[in-house]
Amino acid sequence: MKLFPDFNKFSLSERCTYISDNGKYIGVRYYYNYAINLHLVGEVFYEVWYFIPDNKIERIEILDVESKLDLYINHMNAIK
């Protein structure tokens, strides 16, 4: 499964549905008041930015830099 070209044109709700229907949860990292959940759909990683105080997803971004994966790995190693 490849990233379809209009992903960023879809509403936040449509992007959430696409990721939850087609993706696999990988892990989480925390940044200030955000829980940033990493999902894999096909060969594409997505970060789902969940704002904890408001209990809502604020944005979804394609993980465009592989070095960001280290943030998740470091977090997972820290909680072991």
Backbone torsions as a table, in degrees:
resi	resn	phi	psi	omega
1	MET	NA	129.4	-179.4
2	LYS	-106.5	161.2	173.2
3	LEU	-66.0	127.4	177.3
4	PHE	-83.7	147.0	-167.4
5	PRO	-62.9	-25.5	-175.1
6	ASP	-96.5	15.4	-176.0
7	PHE	-51.8	-47.6	-176.6
8	ASN	-72.9	-11.6	177.0
9	LYS	-85.2	-16.9	-179.6
10	PHE	-74.3	158.0	176.6
11	SER	-68.3	163.8	178.2
12	LEU	-58.7	-41.1	178.9
13	SER	-61.9	-42.8	179.0
14	GLU	-66.3	-37.9	178.0
15	ARG	-67.0	-39.9	177.0
16	CYS	-60.5	-44.8	179.8
17	THR	-62.6	-44.1	179.6
18	TYR	-58.7	-46.6	-177.9
19	ILE	-68.3	-42.5	-178.6
20	SER	-69.8	-32.6	179.7
21	ASP	-78.1	-30.6	-171.5
22	ASN	-117.5	-9.6	-171.7
23	GLY	-105.0	176.8	178.3
24	LYS	-128.8	129.8	177.9
25	TYR	-70.0	132.8	-178.4
26	ILE	-108.4	-47.1	-177.1
27	GLY	179.0	-177.1	-177.8
28	VAL	-137.3	151.3	169.3
29	ARG	-136.9	162.1	-177.2
30	TYR	-120.0	139.4	179.0
31	TYR	-141.4	108.2	-174.9
32	TYR	51.8	-119.2	-178.3
33	ASN	-93.4	18.0	-177.9
34	TYR	-110.8	140.9	164.3
35	ALA	-105.9	116.6	-175.8
36	ILE	-105.1	109.3	-176.0
37	ASN	-93.8	132.1	179.8
38	LEU	-98.9	130.1	178.4
39	HIS	-127.7	150.1	176.6
40	LEU	-118.1	124.4	174.6
41	VAL	-121.9	111.8	-175.3
42	GLY	63.3	-114.7	179.1
43	GLU	-111.5	12.0	-175.2
44	VAL	-113.9	131.4	175.8
45	PHE	-94.6	138.7	177.5
46	TYR	-124.4	141.0	172.5
47	GLU	-105.8	124.2	178.1
48	VAL	-104.6	113.2	-175.7
49	TRP	-90.4	108.0	-179.4
50	TYR	-104.3	120.2	-179.5
51	PHE	-89.6	107.9	-171.4
52	ILE	-60.7	-48.7	-176.8
53	PRO	-58.7	-34.4	-179.4
54	ASP	-96.0	-2.8	178.8
55	ASN	54.0	50.8	-180.0
56	LYS	-151.5	155.1	173.9
57	ILE	-82.9	126.3	-178.2
58	GLU	-98.4	-32.9	-179.4
59	ARG	-161.6	162.7	175.3
60	ILE	-132.0	129.6	-179.0
61	GLU	-127.8	147.9	172.5
62	ILE	-78.7	132.2	178.3
63	LEU	-74.6	106.7	-172.8
64	ASP	-100.6	-7.1	-178.7
65	VAL	-125.3	116.8	-177.2
66	GLU	-60.2	-26.9	-178.6
67	SER	-64.3	-21.5	176.2
68	LYS	-65.0	-23.8	177.8
69	LEU	-60.2	-30.5	177.8
70	ASP	-60.4	-31.7	178.6
71	LEU	-62.0	-38.6	178.6
72	TYR	-73.2	-41.7	179.3
73	ILE	-62.8	-44.8	179.0
74	ASN	-61.9	-41.0	179.5
75	HIS	-65.2	-43.4	-179.8
76	MET	-64.8	-38.0	178.0
77	ASN	-68.5	-32.7	-178.7
78	ALA	-70.1	-28.4	-177.5
79	ILE	-92.3	-2.3	179.0
80	LYS	-75.6	NA	NA
